[in-house]
Amino acid sequence: MSNSVTWQDARAVFRLLDELKQLSHEPLAWRRHLLTALSPLVGAQVGLAGEVAEGRFLEPSSHMGCVDTGWGTESERRAWMRACERTQLALDPSDAAVAQLGVCSYTRGREQLADDRSWYRSVMFNEHYRPALLNHYLLSHLHVPEYRAVHYVFLFKARSEGPFTERERQIVHHLQGELGELWKAASGARLPRRLQQTLTLLQAGYSEKEVAERLLISQGTVHDYCKALHKRWKVRSRAELLARARAFPQAPQLVMQDQGAGKKE
């Protein structure tokens, strides 16, 4: 098979992006859909995705909104996940290359991050990948400077499979790049945090009372936020408000956006 991305691949990526926009208000839901749709496109068996503050990718305890899919058994999943709880140095021979790459955006296969000799002798492979029946992986690390965040996608092939191809790497990198463009465009039209949270929940179909319950604030405060939104966009009804909001750039919601973490003011 060619190592070039085909028009069918590009069409599948843009169709997936449209689907993610439909789930944009629920970070775990859109991220799970991303993995379940992307994995078969690139021959991956297992997928993980999440986000973390920029510069903290190698700190698993700092990751947020994490989703994983495709495990054969729960014991295989636990074998791999135990690696995230370990703090020993030199556990993973690819960590040095990842640290050197820093906060930039990249998509790399395992063989680009750690040579075979160090990988197959490592604690990471023998105590975590091998029991999980995994071997080759593809790591896509997207810097989202608008929120001082990183969105990552980690895909794995079964132990019996070969490395990811250049075509497969490009598909994942292209998808991440398009997500980055969505976040960049959406950030230009973003609202103050509480107004954005209120609008996001209204778009998801919640009433003012339900918005108040979700945000742990009073219904009166939510009503004030709604009036502020109406005034900002010069609309008179919720229908007009939601129609106006649909005209603005849409992007899947990041957990860090909702928390206000790392957001540039």
N, C-alpha and C positions, 0 to 999 in steps of 0.2 A: 504493500500500500504506500502511496505517495506520502512524503513528509510535509507536503504543503496543505494548508487549510483550504478546504473546498467551499464553494458557495453554499452547499448544503450545510456544512459546519457553521458558517456564518449565520445562515438563516435560523439554525437551531439555537445559537447563542442569543440572537435578538428575540426569538420567541420566548426563550427562558427569561430574559430580562423583562419582557412584558408581563409574564406570569408572576415574577417577583414583585412587580409594582402592585399587582392586585392583592398581594399578601403583605404589603409594605408596613402596615401598622403593627405587625406581630413579628419581632426579630427572630424568635425561635422558629416560627412557622415558615417564614420565607427562607431562612437559612437551611432548614431541613429539606424544603422543596429544592433548593439549589443543589444540595448534595445528591438527592435521589434522582434528579434529572441530569445532572452533570456526570455522575459516575459512569453510567452506561455509554455516554458519548466518548469517553476516553479510556474505557476498559478498566476502570477502578472497581475494586471490590468493597473497600471500606473508605469512608470519608469523614473528615472532621472539619469544622469551621467555627470561627469565633472572632472576637475582637479583643484588643488590648491597647493600653496607652502606648504611644510611640516610645521606643527604646526599652520596652519591658517584655518583649516577645519571649525571651528565655526564662521568664518567671511564670511558670504555669499557674501559680496561685493568684496571679493578677488578671487572668483571662476572664472574659465575661461573655454571656450569651452563647455559650458553647453548645454545639450539637454534634452528635456522631451517629453514623448509620452504617449498615451493611455487615455487621459482625455475624460470623457463622454461629457462635455460641456465646453465652454470657461469660464463660471462663476465658475465652479468647480475648474478649473485651477487657476483662479485669487484668489479664496478663499484660496487656499494653498500657492500660491506664495506671498501673502501679508505677510505671516509669515517671509519671508526672509528680509522684509523691516523694521521689528520691532527690537528694541534694548533693550527692557526691560529685566531685569534679571529675572530668574526663569520662563521664558515663556514656556520652554520645559523641563520637568523633566528628560529627558534622557541626557541633556547636561553635567551634572556632571559626568556621567559614561563615556561619550565620551571624555571629557577633561582628565579624569584619565587614559584612555587607551593611550593617547598621539599619537605619530606618528607610532606606530606599526601597522602591518597588521592584520585585523580581519574582520569577518563577523558575525554580531549579529542581532538577532530579537529584536523587540521592547520590548518584555517581559523580555529580558536579560539586557536591558538598563534602564527600568523604570517599577516599579511594577504597577499593575492594579489600585490600589487606587489613587496613585498620577497621573497616566496617565489620567484616566477618569475624574478627577477633574481639569485637567490643562487647561490653556488658549489655549495652542497649540491644544489639541484635540477638545475642544468645539467651538473655533472660527475659526479653520483652517481645521482640519481633518474632523470633522463632516459635515460642509457645502460642503466639497469636496467629501463626501460619501466614505471616506477612514477610515481605522482603523489600522490594523497590517502592519508593514513594516519590511524590511530587509535592513540593511546598511552594505555594503562591502567597507572597507577602505583599500586600498593597498598603502603601502609606496614604492615609487620608488626612492631609495637613489641616483641612478646614476644622477638624475636631481633635487634632493632635492624637490621632488614633491609627491603629493598624487593623485591617481586616485580612484574615488569613484563611486559606483553604488548604487542607492537607489531604491528599489522596494516596491510597495504597493499593498495590496489586497483590494478588495471591502469591504465596511463596514460589509456586511453580511457574509463574509468569515472568517474562523479561521486563526490562526497564520501560518506562514511558517513552514513546516516540517523540520526535520533534513536533510533529503535527499535533499530538495530544497536549504537549506543553504549550504550544501556541494557542490552542483552543482555550485552555484555562487562563492563560495570560491575557488573552483578548477579552474574555468575560470579566475578569477582575478590572481591567482597564476601563471597560464600559461602565462598570459599577462606580469606579472612581470619578468618571465624568458626570454621572448622575448626582453623586454626592456634592461635587463641586458646583454644579448648576443649582441644586436645591439650596445649598448654603447661602447663595447670593440673595435668596428671597426669604430666608428664615426669619422667624419671629422671636421675640423674647421667650425664654424657656416655658413659662407657664401658659402663655398664649398658644405656643406651638403644641404643648401637651393637650390643651383643651381642644384645639382645632383637630388634632389627630384623632382624638376619641370621638368627636362629633362626626368626622368622616367615616369612622368605623361603625356608626349607627347608634352610639350611646346617647341617652337623654342627659339633660343637665344634672338631674339627680344622680344618675349613674356615673357621670364624669366626676362629680363631687366625691362619690364613694371610692372611685378608683384612685383619685389624687389625694384623698384624705383631707379634703378641705370642705368648707361649708357650701351649700347650694347657692347662697347669696353671692359668695366670691366667684363661683363659676358663672353666675348670671352677669356679674360685672365684667368678667373676661369676655363673655359672648358679646356684650355691648361694645367693648373695646374693639373686638374683631369687626363688628358691623360698622363702627365709626371709621376704622382704618381703611376699609375697602368700600365705604359708602354704599352699603347694602341695607335692605330693610327686613329681610327674612332669612331664616336658616337655609332655605332652598337656594336663595341668591348667594349666600355666603359659601355654600358648598360648591355651587357652580363656578364661582369666582376662584375658589381654591383649586379646583381641578385644572384651571388654566396655568397654574404655576408648575414649575418643574417638580416631578415626583421622583422620589428615591426611596429604596427600602430603609426602614428606620434602624438606626444603630442604638444599642443599649446605652452607649455613652452620650448620645444626643438626649435621650429621655432623662438621664441622670444629671445632665449638664456637665458631665465630667470632661475635662480637657477641652471644652469648647472655647474658641477664640471669641472674645467680645469685641 
